[in-house]
Amino acid sequence: MPQQSSNTPPSQKSIAPIGGMLFSYYLICPRKAWLVRQGIWMEQESEDVALGRLLDETSYSRSEKHLDLYATAPDGTPLTGRIDRAVLRDGVLHETKKGRSCQAAHLSQVRFYLWLLKLNGVTGADGAPFRGQIDYPALRRSEPVTLGPQQEEELVLQLRYLGQLLEQPHPPARLPKREFCRKCAFEELCYG
C-alpha cells in the first residue's frame, strides 16, 4: 500500500492571514510589510506608535472599541482585521489615526475592513453596507470612507501584489529616503 506524503499540497497549505495593519504597511512601505511578516517587529520602541496607542485608548469609550473580523478573499487568502471602534446601530466603523501623513493608506485600510464585513455578508441595521470613518482626534477632524466596486477591485489587486511580495525570499530594496522614513520604527534598520 502506498504511503501518503507528509507534504501538504500547495492548494492546502496553511496560509498566514493578511491583516489590515500589514496591508496598510504594504501600501506605505513594502519593505516594512515584508520585514513584519518575517517576525521583525520594531514598533515596541517607537514613541510615535506609543502615542498612537495612547490616543486610541483614551479617545473613545471602551464599549464601542475593537471589533475583530475574519474573512476569506476570493482567491482563498485568509484575511483578518481589528477595527478600532464600531457603532453598530449606525452602521459605521471608525479607525483612529494620529495624523494624515499616510492618508491614502489609511483610506485603503478602512476600505479593507469594510470589504471584510461585505465578504461576511454583514450590513448595518438598516440593511445598507457599513460606512467607514477615519477619526483624527488630535486634529479634531474626521474623514468619511465608502467602498465601491472600483475600490474592491483595487483591494483584490493590491492583495495579490502583497501576497507575491510576501513569498519573496529577500526584502524589497529600501525606498529612496523620504520624510516619512524619519518617523518610522524601521528607519535605523533600513538606513542605519
C-alpha positions in Angstrom: 0.0 0.0 0.0 1.5 3.4 -1.0 2.3 5.8 1.8 0.7 9.2 2.0 3.1 12.0 1.5 3.6 14.2 4.6 3.9 17.3 2.3 0.7 19.3 2.1 -0.2 20.2 -1.5 0.2 23.9 -2.2 -3.6 24.4 -2.5 -4.0 23.1 1.0 -1.1 24.8 2.8 -1.9 26.8 5.8 -1.6 30.4 4.7 -1.0 33.1 7.4 -3.8 35.6 7.3 -3.2 39.1 5.9 -4.4 41.7 8.3 -5.4 45.3 7.9 -2.3 46.6 9.6 0.0 44.5 7.4 -2.0 45.7 4.3 -1.5 49.3 5.4 2.2 48.8 5.9 2.5 47.4 2.4 0.8 50.5 1.0 3.2 52.8 2.9 6.4 50.7 2.5 6.5 47.2 1.0 9.9 46.6 2.8 8.3 47.2 6.2 5.4 44.8 5.4 7.9 42.1 4.3 10.0 42.6 7.5 7.0 42.5 9.8 5.7 39.3 8.1 9.2 37.7 8.8 8.7 38.5 12.5 10.9 41.6 12.7 8.9 44.0 14.8 10.5 47.4 15.7 7.4 49.3 16.9 7.8 48.3 20.5 10.4 51.1 20.9 8.7 53.7 18.7 7.5 56.9 20.5 5.1 57.6 17.6 3.5 54.2 17.9 3.2 54.6 21.7 1.5 58.0 21.2 -0.9 56.4 18.7 -1.8 53.6 21.1 -2.4 56.2 23.9 -4.6 58.3 21.6 -6.6 55.2 20.6 -7.0 54.1 24.3 -8.1 57.5 25.6 -10.2 58.9 22.7 -13.4 56.8 22.8 -15.5 54.8 25.3 -14.5 51.1 25.8 -18.0 49.9 24.9 -17.5 50.8 21.2 -14.0 49.5 20.6 -12.2 46.8 18.8 -14.2 44.5 16.6 -12.3 41.6 15.3 -13.0 40.5 11.7 -12.1 37.4 9.7 -12.9 36.6 6.1 -11.6 34.8 3.0 -10.6 36.7 -0.1 -12.0 35.4 -3.4 -8.5 33.8 -4.1 -8.7 31.9 -0.8 -6.3 34.1 1.2 -7.4 34.3 4.8 -8.0 37.9 5.9 -8.2 39.5 9.4 -8.6 42.9 10.9 -9.3 44.7 14.1 -11.5 47.7 13.9 -10.7 50.4 16.4 -14.4 51.2 17.0 -17.7 50.2 15.6 -21.0 51.9 16.1 -23.2 49.0 15.1 -26.6 50.8 15.4 -25.4 53.4 12.9 -23.5 51.0 10.6 -20.3 52.9 10.9 -16.8 51.6 11.7 -14.1 54.0 12.9 -10.4 53.9 12.6 -8.4 56.3 14.8 -5.3 57.9 13.4 -2.8 60.4 14.8 -2.2 62.4 11.7 -2.9 62.5 8.0 0.6 61.8 6.7 -0.3 58.4 5.2 -3.9 59.2 4.3 -4.1 57.1 1.2 -3.0 54.0 3.2 -5.5 54.9 6.0 -8.3 55.1 3.5 -7.4 51.8 2.0 -7.1 50.2 5.4 -10.6 51.2 6.3 -11.9 50.0 2.9 -10.1 46.7 3.6 -12.2 46.5 6.9 -15.4 47.4 5.0 -14.6 44.7 2.5 -14.2 42.1 5.3 -17.7 43.0 6.5 -19.1 42.7 3.0 -17.4 39.3 2.4 -19.1 38.1 5.6 -22.5 39.5 4.4 -22.6 41.9 7.3 -24.7 45.1 6.8 -25.9 47.8 9.1 -29.2 47.5 11.0 -31.0 49.2 8.0 -29.6 46.6 5.6 -27.2 49.1 4.0 -23.5 48.4 3.7 -21.4 49.7 6.5 -19.6 53.1 6.1 -16.2 53.9 7.4 -14.8 56.9 9.1 -11.2 57.9 9.9 -11.1 59.9 13.1 -8.1 62.3 13.7 -8.8 63.3 17.4 -5.7 65.4 17.7 -6.7 67.3 14.6 -10.4 67.3 15.5 -11.3 66.1 12.1 -13.0 63.1 10.5 -12.9 61.6 7.0 -15.8 59.6 5.6 -14.9 56.4 3.8 -17.0 54.2 1.4 -16.3 51.1 -0.5 -17.4 50.9 -4.1 -16.7 48.3 -6.9 -13.6 50.2 -8.1 -12.1 50.2 -4.6 -12.9 46.5 -4.3 -11.0 45.7 -7.5 -8.1 47.8 -6.2 -8.1 45.8 -2.9 -8.0 42.5 -4.8 -5.1 43.7 -7.0 -3.2 45.1 -4.0 -3.6 41.9 -2.0 -2.3 39.9 -5.0 0.8 42.1 -5.1 1.2 41.9 -1.4 0.9 38.1 -1.5 3.6 37.9 -4.2 5.9 40.2 -2.2 5.5 38.0 1.0 6.6 34.9 -1.0 9.9 36.5 -1.9 13.0 35.2 -0.1 14.5 38.6 0.4 13.1 42.0 1.4 12.5 44.6 -1.3 15.0 47.3 -1.8 15.0 50.3 0.6 12.9 53.1 -0.6 14.6 56.3 -1.5 14.8 58.1 1.8 11.6 60.1 2.4 10.4 62.5 5.0 8.1 59.7 6.3 11.0 57.3 7.0 12.4 59.6 9.7 9.4 58.7 11.9 9.3 55.0 11.0 10.4 52.5 13.6 12.3 50.7 10.9 14.3 53.7 9.8 17.5 52.7 11.6 17.3 49.1 10.3 16.9 50.3 6.8 19.2 53.3 6.7 21.5 52.5 9.7 
